[in-house]
Amino acid sequence: MAQYEARPEQMIVIVQRYIMPHLELSAPMWHFMITVKESNMIEDVIKDSLRIIYGERYGGYHSALKRAGMIRMDERRAKLTKKFAIKTYSHEKFKEWYVRIDQKEQRTRGDMNPNLVKPSLPNTERLRDSAIPKFIEIINNNRDQIRADLLRRVECRRCGKAYTSMYNLSQHHKYQHSAPGHQCLQCPQNYSHVQIC
C-alpha cells in the first residue's frame, strides 16, 4: 500500500478492518490462555504494520498507536473479553454456563454474597482450563454495571422478551407480532417477508 502512495489514514483503516479482526477472532475464548510470547507475536503484527505505514515518522510503537487512534492489542482483547462476558450473563444462549445466585433468598437468610453467578458445570479440569471461570470473575466484578444494564432493558408487552434498545424491540415487533403481509405462492402459509416454501 505504501508503494502505491496511499495515505496513512487509509492504511490504518485497512489494518483496523482487515488485519485486526483476524488477530482477535474469538479472542474472548483464548485471551486468558495465551502466553506472553504469543501475545507479543500478535502485538508485533500491529507494530510492523504501523512501522510500514508511518515509515520514517514511526517514532515508536506507543506514539504510533496514539497517532493512529488505536490501543495495544492486549488491552483491546481485554475490553472485548469483558464486553463478551457481560453479554453472556443475560443471553439465553449461554444460560447453561452459569448458575445465578438468588440475591433475595440470600438477604432473607442473612448471608449476602455479592456475586451474581457461579459455575453450573462440575469443577473439572476441562472447566478450569476454559474461559468460563474468567467470565464468572468478570461478571461478579462488574455486577453494578450489569444490574444497571438490566434496568435499562425494554420489554415486549406481548411476550415478555427483553431488548437492550428500542430499535431491537421494534425489529422484534416487526417480525414476531406484525400481521404477515406475504402469502406463499405454493401454499396457504403467510409470512412477514417474501419467502418461498
C-alpha positions as CSV (number, residue, x, y, z in Angstrom):
1,M,0.0,0.0,0.0
2,A,2.8,2.4,0.8
3,Q,4.4,1.9,-2.6
4,Y,1.1,3.0,-4.2
5,E,1.2,6.2,-2.2
6,A,-1.8,5.5,-0.1
7,R,-2.3,8.0,2.8
8,P,-1.5,6.7,6.3
9,E,-5.2,7.2,7.3
10,Q,-6.3,4.9,4.5
11,M,-3.8,2.2,5.5
12,I,-4.8,2.5,9.2
13,V,-8.4,1.7,8.1
14,I,-7.2,-1.3,6.2
15,V,-5.3,-2.5,9.3
16,Q,-8.4,-2.0,11.5
17,R,-10.9,-3.6,9.1
18,Y,-8.9,-6.5,7.6
19,I,-5.9,-7.3,9.8
20,M,-7.1,-6.8,13.4
21,P,-10.3,-8.9,13.1
22,H,-8.1,-11.9,12.1
23,L,-5.8,-11.3,15.1
24,E,-8.7,-11.2,17.5
25,L,-11.0,-13.8,16.1
26,S,-12.8,-15.5,19.1
27,A,-10.4,-13.6,21.4
28,P,-12.7,-13.9,24.5
29,M,-12.3,-17.6,24.4
30,W,-8.5,-17.7,24.2
31,H,-7.4,-14.3,25.6
32,F,-6.6,-15.8,29.1
33,M,-4.8,-18.8,27.7
34,I,-2.1,-17.4,25.6
35,T,1.5,-16.9,26.7
36,V,3.3,-13.6,26.9
37,K,5.3,-14.7,23.9
38,E,2.2,-15.4,21.8
39,S,0.7,-12.1,22.9
40,N,3.9,-10.3,21.9
41,M,3.8,-12.1,18.5
42,I,0.2,-10.7,17.9
43,E,1.4,-7.2,19.0
44,D,4.3,-7.5,16.6
45,V,1.9,-7.7,13.6
46,I,0.5,-4.3,14.5
47,K,3.9,-2.9,15.3
48,D,5.2,-3.9,11.9
49,S,2.1,-2.6,10.2
50,L,2.4,0.8,11.9
51,R,6.2,0.8,11.1
52,I,5.4,0.3,7.4
53,I,2.6,2.9,7.4
54,Y,4.5,5.7,9.1
55,G,7.9,4.9,7.7
56,E,10.5,7.4,8.9
57,R,7.8,9.2,11.1
58,Y,7.2,6.0,13.1
59,G,8.7,7.3,16.4
60,G,8.0,4.2,18.5
61,Y,5.1,1.9,19.0
62,H,3.2,3.8,21.6
63,S,3.3,7.2,19.8
64,A,2.3,5.4,16.5
65,L,-0.7,3.8,18.3
66,K,-1.7,7.2,19.7
67,R,-1.4,8.9,16.3
68,A,-3.5,6.1,14.7
69,G,-6.1,6.3,17.5
70,M,-5.5,2.7,18.5
71,I,-4.8,0.8,21.7
72,R,-2.5,-2.1,22.3
73,M,-3.9,-5.5,21.2
74,D,-3.8,-7.0,24.7
75,E,-5.8,-4.1,26.0
76,R,-8.2,-4.4,23.1
77,R,-8.6,-8.1,23.8
78,A,-9.3,-7.5,27.5
79,K,-12.0,-5.0,26.6
80,L,-13.6,-7.4,24.1
81,T,-13.5,-10.2,26.6
82,K,-15.1,-8.1,29.3
83,K,-17.8,-7.0,26.9
84,F,-18.5,-10.6,25.8
85,A,-18.5,-11.9,29.4
86,I,-21.0,-9.3,30.5
87,K,-23.3,-10.1,27.5
88,T,-23.2,-13.8,28.2
89,Y,-24.8,-13.1,31.6
90,S,-28.1,-12.0,30.1
91,H,-28.1,-14.0,26.9
92,E,-30.4,-17.1,26.5
93,K,-27.7,-19.0,24.5
94,F,-25.2,-19.0,27.4
95,K,-27.6,-19.7,30.3
96,E,-26.2,-23.2,31.0
97,W,-22.7,-21.7,31.6
98,Y,-23.7,-20.1,34.9
99,V,-26.0,-20.6,37.9
100,R,-27.4,-17.3,39.0
101,I,-27.2,-16.6,42.7
102,D,-30.6,-15.5,44.1
103,Q,-29.9,-12.3,45.9
104,K,-33.4,-12.1,47.5
105,E,-33.1,-15.6,49.1
106,Q,-29.6,-14.7,50.5
107,R,-31.0,-11.5,52.1
108,T,-33.6,-13.4,54.0
109,R,-31.0,-15.9,55.2
110,G,-28.7,-13.1,56.1
111,D,-25.6,-14.4,54.2
112,M,-25.3,-11.8,51.5
113,N,-23.0,-13.0,48.7
114,P,-22.1,-10.1,46.4
115,N,-21.6,-12.4,43.5
116,L,-24.1,-12.8,40.7
117,V,-23.1,-16.2,39.3
118,K,-21.2,-19.4,40.0
119,P,-20.2,-22.2,37.6
120,S,-23.0,-24.5,36.6
121,L,-20.7,-27.2,35.4
122,P,-18.8,-29.6,37.7
123,N,-15.4,-28.5,38.8
124,T,-13.4,-30.5,36.3
125,E,-10.0,-29.9,34.7
126,R,-11.8,-29.0,31.5
127,L,-13.8,-26.3,33.2
128,R,-10.7,-24.9,35.0
129,D,-8.9,-24.7,31.6
130,S,-11.7,-23.0,29.9
131,A,-12.6,-19.3,29.8
132,I,-15.8,-19.7,31.8
133,P,-14.1,-19.2,35.3
134,K,-12.6,-15.9,34.0
135,F,-16.0,-14.9,32.6
136,I,-17.6,-15.6,36.0
137,E,-14.9,-13.4,37.7
138,I,-15.6,-10.6,35.2
139,I,-19.3,-10.8,35.7
140,N,-19.0,-10.8,39.5
141,N,-16.5,-7.9,39.4
142,N,-18.9,-5.8,37.2
143,R,-22.1,-6.6,39.0
144,D,-23.1,-2.9,39.4
145,Q,-22.7,-2.3,35.7
146,I,-24.7,-5.4,34.8
147,R,-27.5,-4.5,37.2
148,A,-27.7,-1.0,35.6
149,D,-27.8,-2.6,32.1
150,L,-30.6,-4.9,33.1
151,L,-32.6,-1.9,34.4
152,R,-32.2,-0.1,31.1
153,R,-33.7,-3.0,29.1
154,V,-37.0,-2.6,27.3
155,E,-39.5,-5.4,27.4
156,C,-42.1,-6.6,24.8
157,R,-45.5,-6.2,26.3
158,R,-46.9,-9.1,24.3
159,C,-44.4,-11.9,25.0
160,G,-42.1,-10.5,27.7
161,K,-38.8,-10.8,25.8
162,A,-36.3,-8.0,26.8
163,Y,-34.1,-6.0,24.5
164,T,-31.3,-3.5,25.1
165,S,-32.6,-0.9,22.7
166,M,-35.9,0.4,21.2
167,Y,-34.6,-0.5,17.7
168,N,-34.2,-4.2,18.7
169,L,-37.7,-4.2,20.2
170,S,-39.2,-2.6,17.1
171,Q,-37.5,-5.3,14.9
172,H,-38.9,-7.9,17.2
173,H,-42.4,-6.5,16.8
174,K,-41.9,-6.2,13.1
175,Y,-41.0,-9.9,12.6
176,Q,-42.8,-11.6,15.5
177,H,-46.0,-9.7,16.1
178,S,-47.0,-7.9,12.9
179,A,-49.6,-9.4,10.6
180,P,-48.0,-11.5,7.9
181,G,-48.0,-9.5,4.6
182,H,-46.8,-12.0,2.1
183,Q,-48.6,-15.2,1.1
184,C,-46.6,-18.1,-0.3
185,L,-47.4,-18.9,-4.0
186,Q,-47.3,-22.6,-3.4
187,C,-49.2,-23.0,-0.1
188,P,-51.6,-21.0,2.1
189,Q,-48.9,-20.0,4.6
190,N,-48.4,-16.3,5.3
191,Y,-45.0,-14.7,6.1
192,S,-43.8,-11.3,7.3
193,H,-41.3,-11.2,4.4
194,V,-41.2,-12.7,1.0
195,Q,-40.5,-16.4,1.2
196,I,-41.0,-19.5,-0.9
197,C,-41.7,-22.8,0.7
